[in-house]
């Protein structure tokens, strides 16, 4: 079969690899659509911890956003996951060990011994076929859900976990920093939560217009106005209750700390290319802030599937481009440079 294989920094190859076969408890799907995550260009350029992890495991088929049609199952798989040939099915991006302390606590997304599709231990989804290993967590997807919607399940599931970790209340003013694909999903999720005020920040005017369309009350371009000053004006000089930082841009974190009220909550979602320094005096001695992070999508895939199936979250303005898998170089450049108003770029094998 054809697949995109990572060999190292800047070295992704579209080439022939063996087609996977199903062993005990395993599922093989024919890929219907696969997506490019914001982390994928960082891996390509060798930036951040995920790139280091991937390069320790090369060659490996890239990609952790995917959806496919079941074409083969090993003994026990159909019964375990209630699947049959022809079903649409997705595996969570992490393959946990199921035995460590984190897995036993239900925090399988923090598993110390996991595999991760397209990075470590599990061949990724930028391929004509994908094997879901025995310990995968697999979910059936409604067959009537189009590929261009189903491909959004993984990023939406991550967005759901992030919003959950932010612990948004009805009375909150929430600032969401970053209106990429995840951010635009989060806007819709926040609207479902019903807080007092949703403020979205981004430097791209088109993305801000989409955020407004999808549920933001106020949008701010920090290149055109002082976001900290504006947020304080909008909150009677108190500051906002919650900031969800989804840019991965170090100055955004500093701004987040400044705009939060005392005892406010910072939920850090962004993936950073480098280490980021912050003033912990603000967190502790000055404001007594609550700071938390969000990693992957534990227990949220079923919610994402349901929200997409019921139309509670829209993808039409977010999944903007699709390329043949063989055009991976053009797809990656489009996603990385945000060409032609690209937000979520996908590929079809």
N, C-alpha and C positions, 0 to 999 in steps of 0.2 A: 504494500500500500504506500501511498504518498503521505509524508508528514514533514513538519518543520522541526528540525533538530538543532538544539543549542550545542555548540562546540566551545564557546568561550565569548569573551567580550566582543561585540560587534560581529560575531560569526554565527549566524543562523542560516541553516541550509534546508532547502526544500528538496527532499530526496526520497529514495525508496528505502523502506524499513520493513521488517517482517510483520505480517498481519497477526494481531494477537489471537490466541485461542483461549477458550474458557476452561479453567480447571475447577476443582471443587469449590462451590460457593461463589464463583465468579460470573460476571455478566459482561458480555461484549455488546457495545452499541455502535451503530453506524452514525457518525456525527452528522447532525442536521445543521448546526450552526455553532461557531465558537467565537468568543469575544476577546478583545484586547483590553486588559486591565490597565489602570494608571501605573501599576508597578511594572508592567512588561517592558516599556521603554527604559525604565530605570535598570532593569536586569540587562537589557541589550547594551546599555552604555556602561555597565559595570558599577552602578551606583547603589549604595545601601547594603544592608545585611542580607536581603533576599538574593541579590546578585551573587554575593559571596557563597551563599548556600547552594545556589544553582550551579555555579562553576566548580564546586567540589564534587558534583555528581554528573558532569558531562561525560559522554554525550547523553542528552535526555530530550525527549519530545516536549516541546514547550506547551504552555497554556493550561490555565485552571478554570476558565469560564467556558462551559460547554453544555450541550444538550444533544441527546441522540435517541435513536430508535433501537430497541432490543432486537438483536439478530441471533444471539447464541447465549445459552446459560449452562453453567456447570451444575453437577448434582447438588441439590439443596437450595440453589439460588432462587428458583421460581417460588418455592414454598415460603422461604424466609421473607422475600420482599413483595410477594403477591403480584408477580409479574408474569407476562406471557410474551411470546414472540410478537413483535409489531407494536408493543407499548412504547410510549415515550418515557424515558427515565433519566434522572439526573443523579449523580453522586456528589456528595459534599466535597469541597475542595481539599479537605484533610482526611487522611485514613488513619484513625487513631489505633493505638495498640489494644485498648479495651481493658487493660489490666493494671495500669499504673495508678498512683494515688489520685491524680487529676481525673482520669477516666472513671474511676470508682465513685468519685464525688459528682459525676455528671458534667464536669468541666473538660470534656474530651477535646475541646478546641485548644487546650493548653497542654496536651499530651507531650511528654518528653521524648517519646519513642515513635512518633507518628511519621507517616509518609505524607508528602504533599504533591498533588498532581503538577507536573511540569517543573518541579523544583528539586524534590528529593524523594527517591524511592518509588515513585509512581509515574509512569509515562503520561504526559499531558494530553490535552484535547485538541491540539492543532494538528489533526490527523484525520484520515478517512474513517478509522475505527478506533475506539477507545476500550481498554479493559478496565472494568471496575473491580479492583482486587477484593479478596474474600472479606476483609475487615472494613470495606467501604460502608458508608451510610448512604443508602439509595432510596430515592423517592420516585413514586410513579407520578407522571405529569399528564394532565388531561390530553387525550389525543387530538382534541379539537383546538388546542392552543397552538397558534402558528409559531414557527421557529423564531421569527423576529421578535416575538414576545417572550417565548420560553427562554431565550438566551439571556434574558435579563434576570432570571431567578437568582443566580449567584450574587451579583452585585446588590440586588434588592435585599436579599437575606442579610448581607453584611450591613446595609443601611439600617435595617430593622434593629439589629443588635446594637448598633451605635445609638440609635434614638432611645432604645430601652435603657442603655447605660446612662444616658443623660438625665433620666428620671424627671421628665418634663411634667409640670403641674398645670392645672387650668389657669392659674393666676400668673404664670410666668411670661416674661418677655424673653424670647429666645433669639440669639444671634447665631446664624449659620454662616460660617466663613468658608466659601468655596461652592461654586455652582457647576461643578462637573457632573458626570453621570450620577455618582453617589449622592452628591449634594442635591441634585434635582429630585432624586428619589426621596431623600430626607425631607425636602420641602413638603412633598405630598403626605409623607408619614406624619410630619408635625401638624399638618392641617387636620389629619384624622384625630390627633391627640387634642386639638382644640385649645392651645394656649392663648393667652391674652393678646400676644403680638409676636409675629414672625418677621425678623429682619434678616435679609440675605446680603452678604457682601461678596463681590467678585470684581475683577478688573476688566471683564469682558461684558460689554453692553448687551450683546445679543443674549448671552447666558442669563444676564440679569432680567431681560425681558421675559425669558422662559420661566424664570423663578417666580416672577410676578404672575404670569399666566397660570402657573401650577399651584399657587396658594400663598406666596409671600405677601405680607402687608406692605412692607417697605423694602426697597433695594438701595444699596449704597455701593458706589465705586470708590474704593479707598485711594485711587490715583487722582480723583477729582475733588474729594472732600475728606476732611478729617473724621475718620470713622469713630474714634473714641469720643470726640466732642459731640458728634451727631447722636450717638447712642445715649450719651448722658443727657442731651437735650430731650430725647424721646422718652426718658425715664425720670423726669423731674430731678435730674442731676444725681440720682441714686446709683444708676448703673443697671445693667441687665441681670437677670437671674441665672441664665444659662448661656454658655457659648459652646457650640459644637464646631471644633476646628477641623476642617476637612480639606485644607490646602496643601499641607506638608511644606509650608513656606515659613521659615523661622521667624521673620518679623510679625507674622500673623499671631504667633503665640504671645509675643510681648504685648501686642495690641489687645488680645483677649484678656490677659490679666488686668490691663488698665481699665477696660470697659465693664468688667464684672463688678457687681455690688459686693459689699462685705457678706461673707458666707455664701457667695455664689458658687456655681458649679461649672468647671471646665471639663468637657468631654473631648479628649484628644483622639481624633480618628486618622489624621493625615499620616502618610508614609513619607518619611524624610530621607533625603539623599545623604545628609551628613548629621553629625551630632548637633543638638540645639541647646543653647544655654538660656536659662531663665532666672529671674530674681526670686529666690525662695523666701526672701523676707516679705515680699508681697503676699505670697501664699500663706505663710504662717503668721508672722508678727503683726502685719498690717490688716489683712482682710480675712484671715481664717477661711481660706477657700477650700472647696472640695474638688480634687483633681482625680479623674479616672481616665482609663483608656478603653479602647474597643479593639478586639482581635477576632477576625473571622466571623462566623455566623452560627453559633451553637443554638440548636433547637428552633431556628427561625426559617428554615427552608419550607416547612409546611405552611407557615404564615405567608411567605412570599408567593408561593404557588396559588394560595387562595386569593390573595389580594389581586394578583394578575388575572386569575380566572374570572373574578367578579368585577373586574374593571375599576377597582378602588384605587389602583395605581396605574398610571398611563405611561407608556413607553414610546409613543409615536414621535414626540419631539426629542427624545433622548437617544434612541438607537437610530443614528443618522446615516451611517454608511455600511455597506457590505461589499466585500471583495472576494473573488475566488482565492482559495488558500494559496494557490501558486503565485499570487501577487502579494505575498506577505510583506515584501519590502515596501511596496507602495502603501499597503494598509498600515504598517508600523509608522511610516513617515507621516501619514495623514493623522494618525492618533497622536503622535509625539508633538507635531507642530500645529495641531488643531487646524489643519487646512480645511477650507470650504465649510467653515462652521462645524467641524466635526466635534461630536461629544462622545458617543459610544460607537466605536468602530468594531464591526464583526467580520467574520469570514465564513465562506461556505466551501467545504472540500469538494 
